[in-house]
Amino acid sequence: MSLEDEFILTLEDSRPLPRNVSKALWDSGAEQHQYAVWLPGIGIAAVYGIIIAVGLVGNVTLMKTCLLVKSMRTVPNLFLSSLALGDLLLLVTCAPVDASRYLVDEWLFGRVGCKLIPFIQLTSVGVSVFTLTALAADRYKAIVRPLDINRSKATLGIGLRAGTIWLLSITLAVPEAVFSDLHTFTTSYTNETFVTCAPYPHVGELHPKIHSTASFLIFYIIPLLVISVYYFFIARSLVRSSADFSAEGHPHLQKQIKSRKRLAKTVLVFVGLFALCWLPSHVLYLYRSYHYDQVDTSLAHFIVSVCARILAFTNSCVNPFALYLMSKSFSKHFRNQLLCCRSPRRLNGQNSANTNMTSV
């Protein structure tokens, strides 16, 4: 979903309304622009700063833990490393740009930035949702069809699948870079003309409807439906396994079933966090696109918009800490990597007997 999804209107021709997107006043004769810092935006930008800092620490530590600790190099954890990389990309590029829109009244990043930033954001969103789909598929194979897993080709397979996810996400984001551009708009209330970055020109209502609907289906509804199908079969298999072995006194099988349930639950939590964090942004974008000529300038709409944007970026920093709370093995290695109190070589030697176990 694009960052350029709302335009600024003014009230009584003088007092600017709160906004969640920056504008550039169009003045063809002016060579220099005066930047007016919006004071309430400082607080909003500070929240963005906290999200960026927390996300950087969490995702970098997650990647170090999953890649440097030998016992943590499992299929789910390698997928999570790819997911963390996509989140890092979003946090270091798109989040600061989004925060800047609450501070100054101009688009600061030129035509190149207008094409690059939406492209990066859509790529990151694609990596997130498609990686979660791949994780659900991996849990399905591990629980429902364990005999189909070829461990000798696991590392090569995970690299190929992660690369395919990135390639698919980049390909789907290319139209965002092609069509996003600096466009001139005129507000209907004040007849003020300004330039801002948008994924389509303000001509007709068809473009925004197609854009928002396609984004909602491709990057939200369809992947979540696929994940739901996988989890239906996972749940059915786990229920049957629990019924088959509950009364037979097989401690090893009982432990294995418990581990499978925990791993499936972990992936499901990540999926739930993604669905919760991105739903408000998608719904708000659909609402705006289908009411393109009736921009809501109320304070309530502004607050909802800010909360939706912040919630979407929050999704890029919560996964490491959710995993920390749900996995004892991960939390131990996460603390070691975060505090740097042990060398990577010593960490690699821990739990070497359990290298074939999944450690999410």
C-alpha atoms as one frame of an Amber mdcrd trajectory, in Angstrom:
protein
   0.000   0.000   0.000   1.308   3.398  -0.943   2.390   6.100   1.398   0.743
   8.710  -0.782  -2.870   8.257   0.084  -4.192  11.486   1.573  -4.113  15.148
   0.584  -4.160  18.310   2.658  -7.069  20.680   2.829  -7.244  23.940   4.748
 -10.028  25.324   6.903 -11.159  28.913   6.466  -8.242  29.490   4.069  -5.776
  30.052   6.882  -5.673  27.412   9.579  -4.113  24.103   8.382  -5.894  20.946
   9.415  -3.942  18.116  11.039  -2.562  15.823   8.363  -0.649  12.569   7.853
   0.887  13.386   4.537   3.076  16.340   3.549   2.471  18.665   0.667   4.544
  21.059  -1.369   2.935  24.360  -2.197   3.151  24.942  -5.916   4.953  28.175
  -6.708   6.571  28.137 -10.134   8.330  31.438  -9.568   9.887  30.600  -6.221
  13.414  29.279  -6.159  13.587  28.706  -2.421  10.998  27.127  -0.138  10.310
  28.058   3.455   9.893  24.968   5.608   7.290  25.379   8.352   7.657  22.800
  11.117   4.322  21.575  12.440   4.802  21.471  16.216   2.346  18.627  17.063
   4.161  16.608  14.436   7.260  16.553  16.634   5.480  14.270  19.089   4.274
  11.990  16.279   7.765  11.887  14.781   9.153  10.974  18.230   6.858   7.930
  18.292   8.210   6.965  14.879  11.729   7.352  16.264  10.987   4.943  19.100
   9.513   2.404  16.666  12.574   2.661  14.409  15.041   2.288  17.297  13.226
  -0.661  18.868  12.766  -2.324  15.488  16.422  -1.968  14.573  17.593  -3.512
  17.827  15.045  -6.334  17.752  15.390  -7.340  14.098  19.190  -7.120  13.981
  19.418  -9.237  17.130  16.923 -11.742  15.702  18.982 -12.100  12.520  22.190
 -12.534  14.509  20.573 -15.149  16.720  19.125 -17.187  13.865  22.212 -16.985
  11.639  25.114 -17.180  14.102  23.780 -19.751  16.569  24.042 -23.164  14.929
  21.169 -24.719  16.854  18.874 -21.914  15.713  19.485 -22.377  11.971  16.181
 -24.093  11.283  13.749 -23.613   8.415  11.284 -21.434  10.372  14.073 -19.340
  11.865  15.714 -18.750   8.490  12.351 -17.598   7.156  12.087 -15.286  10.162
  15.514 -13.857   9.300  14.250 -12.998   5.826  11.161 -11.439   7.412  13.365
  -9.391   9.760  15.437  -8.152   6.798  12.286  -6.887   5.091  11.210  -5.162
   8.306  14.625  -3.509   8.637  14.381  -2.210   5.080  11.006  -0.660   5.850
  12.164   0.900   9.125  15.329   2.564   7.803  13.754   3.957   4.612   9.980
   4.395   4.693   9.433   5.117   8.392  11.669   8.242   8.480  10.005   9.536
   5.306   6.558   8.993   6.784   7.622  10.775   9.977   8.936  13.762   8.031
   5.481  14.402   6.617   4.264  15.409  10.059   7.058  17.938  10.476   7.311
  20.005   7.292   4.907  21.164   4.611   6.850  19.876   1.629   7.800  16.599
  -0.014  11.541  16.623   0.657  12.725  13.666  -1.380  12.218  14.688  -4.990
  10.910  12.652  -7.889  13.366   9.802  -7.305  12.284   9.476  -3.685   8.648
   9.598  -4.767   9.215   6.490  -6.874  11.653   4.697  -4.580   9.921   4.984
  -1.193   6.529   3.484  -2.220   8.419   0.744  -4.090  10.424  -0.170  -0.971
   7.350  -0.156   1.257   5.330  -2.410  -1.015   8.323  -4.754  -1.370   8.626
  -4.989   2.422   4.892  -5.640   2.851   5.083  -8.350   0.192   8.079  -9.992
   1.857   6.225  -9.987   5.186   2.947 -11.506   4.057   4.462 -13.981   1.577
   7.041 -15.135   4.136   4.253 -15.736   6.640   2.461 -17.767   3.963   5.624
 -19.781   3.373   5.960 -20.350   7.122   2.391 -21.664   7.251   3.195 -23.992
   4.342   6.325 -25.184   6.152   4.340 -25.933   9.319   1.785 -27.789   7.185
   4.496 -30.017   5.708   6.151 -30.584   9.078   2.906 -31.523  10.841   0.555
 -32.957   8.218   3.060 -34.433   5.738   6.330 -34.960   7.655   7.486 -37.778
   5.369   7.735 -35.344   2.445  10.513 -33.359   4.136  13.991 -33.948   2.699
  16.372 -32.621   5.352  19.433 -32.909   3.104  17.980 -30.266   0.794  16.427
 -28.094   3.518  19.062 -25.349   3.464  19.073 -25.061  -0.323  15.285 -25.131
  -0.398  14.872 -22.366   2.187  17.332 -20.143   0.323  15.513 -20.712  -2.945
  12.094 -20.051  -1.432  13.249 -16.912   0.381  14.839 -15.617  -2.823  11.633
 -16.336  -4.738   9.611 -14.407  -2.162  11.874 -11.375  -2.516  11.774 -11.574
  -6.319   7.979 -11.838  -6.327   7.635  -8.920  -3.919   9.968  -6.731  -5.980
   8.128  -7.621  -9.188   4.730  -6.762  -7.707   6.118  -3.454  -6.428   7.496
  -2.349  -9.816   4.199  -0.718 -10.936   4.310   1.349  -7.741   7.661   2.799
  -8.819   6.522   3.298 -12.414   3.285   5.187 -11.691   4.175   7.057  -8.482
   5.164  10.618  -9.303   4.873  14.224  -8.224   1.404  15.406  -9.221  -0.303
  18.785  -8.991  -3.571  18.903  -7.048  -6.076  21.641  -6.262  -8.162  21.587
  -3.096 -11.878  22.029  -3.622 -12.388  24.176  -0.524  -9.711  26.840  -0.920
  -8.753  26.401  -4.571  -5.164  26.067  -3.380  -2.794  24.300  -5.745   0.014
  22.117  -4.472   2.330  19.306  -5.509   2.599  15.994  -3.696   3.728  12.452
  -4.337   0.904  10.131  -5.372   0.606   6.703  -7.049  -1.746   8.050  -9.721
  -2.835  11.433 -11.125  -6.044  13.000  -9.862  -8.089  12.107 -12.955 -11.274
  10.179 -12.344 -12.097   7.693  -9.618 -11.091   4.464 -11.341  -7.334   4.585
 -10.648  -7.538   4.825  -6.827 -10.227   2.134  -6.667  -8.167  -0.306  -8.737
  -5.003   0.485  -6.783  -6.507   0.095  -3.316  -8.547  -3.007  -4.173  -5.605
  -4.770  -5.835  -3.344  -3.983  -2.865  -5.924  -5.260  -0.391  -6.445  -8.516
  -2.278  -2.829  -9.302  -3.204  -1.098  -8.211  -0.011  -3.750  -9.062   2.563
  -6.883 -11.075   1.725  -5.495 -13.777  -0.601  -2.384 -14.623   1.510  -4.445
 -14.737   4.710  -6.990 -17.021   3.042  -4.191 -19.375   1.964  -2.757 -19.325
   5.495  -6.216 -20.072   6.897  -6.504 -23.153   4.663  -3.096 -24.397   5.818
  -4.041 -23.909   9.461  -7.326 -25.679   9.038  -5.463 -28.836   7.979  -2.805
 -28.273  10.655  -5.435 -28.025  13.387  -7.251 -31.100  12.116  -4.020 -33.104
  12.053  -3.036 -32.029  15.567  -6.467 -32.902  16.960  -6.280 -36.355  15.391
  -2.721 -36.893  16.661  -3.698 -35.905  20.194  -6.657 -38.297  20.120  -4.563
 -41.183  18.743  -1.771 -40.971  21.325  -3.377 -39.399  24.392  -4.099 -42.701
  26.071  -1.253 -44.837  24.787   1.507 -43.558  27.052   4.034 -42.558  24.384
   6.078 -39.803  26.074   8.244 -39.174  22.993   5.238 -38.814  20.702   3.436
 -36.657  23.245   6.454 -34.370  23.437   6.630 -34.194  19.652   2.941 -33.294
  19.367   3.378 -30.605  22.024   6.357 -29.159  20.158   4.409 -29.111  16.898
   1.528 -27.283  18.565   3.893 -24.695  20.025   5.599 -24.063  16.684   2.300
 -23.775  14.852   1.044 -21.391  17.529   4.138 -19.202  17.132   3.645 -18.817
  13.392  -0.060 -18.167  13.941   0.784 -15.351  16.379   2.988 -13.702  13.739
   0.190 -13.992  11.193  -2.276 -12.517  13.686   0.032  -9.577  14.420   0.408
  -8.840  10.717  -3.338  -9.052  10.118  -4.107  -6.803  13.095  -1.446  -4.188
  12.364  -2.118  -3.798   8.636  -5.916  -4.088   8.541  -6.618  -0.467   9.625
  -4.300   0.930   6.927  -5.876  -1.193   4.204  -9.423  -0.339   5.293  -8.624
   3.363   5.566  -7.013   3.363   2.120 -10.052   1.615   0.633 -12.345   4.146
   2.285 -10.386   7.078   0.870 -10.143   5.536  -2.582 -13.874   4.941  -2.835
 -14.578   8.470  -1.537 -11.794  10.124  -3.501 -13.666  13.380  -4.110 -14.860
  13.652  -0.508 -11.725  13.976   1.615 -12.513  13.734   5.321 -10.773  16.637
   7.071 -12.083  15.991  10.582  -9.821  15.640  13.599 -11.214  12.146  14.254
 -10.197  11.017  10.762  -6.732  12.449  11.272  -6.278  10.616  14.576  -7.438
   7.350  13.024  -5.034   7.909  10.126  -2.061   8.510  12.407  -2.881   5.463
  14.540  -3.258   3.278  11.442   0.123   4.359  10.047   1.902   3.912  13.373
   0.281   0.507  13.877   1.447  -0.616  10.426   5.054   0.350  11.146   4.817
  -1.205  14.619   4.364  -4.577  12.927   7.972  -4.280  11.720   9.338  -4.231
  15.272   7.116  -6.596  17.296   8.019 -10.016  15.838  11.394 -10.419  17.622
   9.834  -9.624  20.981   6.818 -11.847  20.359   9.229 -14.698  19.592  11.232
 -13.802  22.707   8.133 -14.238  24.877   7.036 -17.489  23.232  10.312 -19.408
  22.937  12.610 -20.138  25.856  15.476 -21.298  23.637  15.240 -18.204  21.450
  14.977 -15.849  24.421  18.190 -17.294  25.914  20.193 -16.843  22.715  18.517
 -13.483  22.038  19.748 -12.147  25.395  23.252 -13.441  24.714  23.379 -11.756
  21.314  21.818  -8.546  22.587  24.195  -8.182  25.536  27.194  -9.490  23.589
  28.347 -11.307  26.707  29.383 -14.451  24.866  31.366 -15.032  21.733  29.637
 -16.389  18.588  31.895 -19.473  18.673  30.756 -20.370  22.156  27.142 -19.772
  21.198  27.537 -22.050  18.191  28.614 -24.846  20.448  25.587 -24.667  22.692
  22.926 -27.294  22.246  24.899 -28.895  19.397  23.139 -32.146  20.064  19.842
 -30.494  19.175  20.808 -29.058  15.768  18.161 -31.142  14.042  15.387 -29.743
  16.227  13.273 -26.775  15.252  13.982 -23.957  17.690  11.379 -21.290  17.043
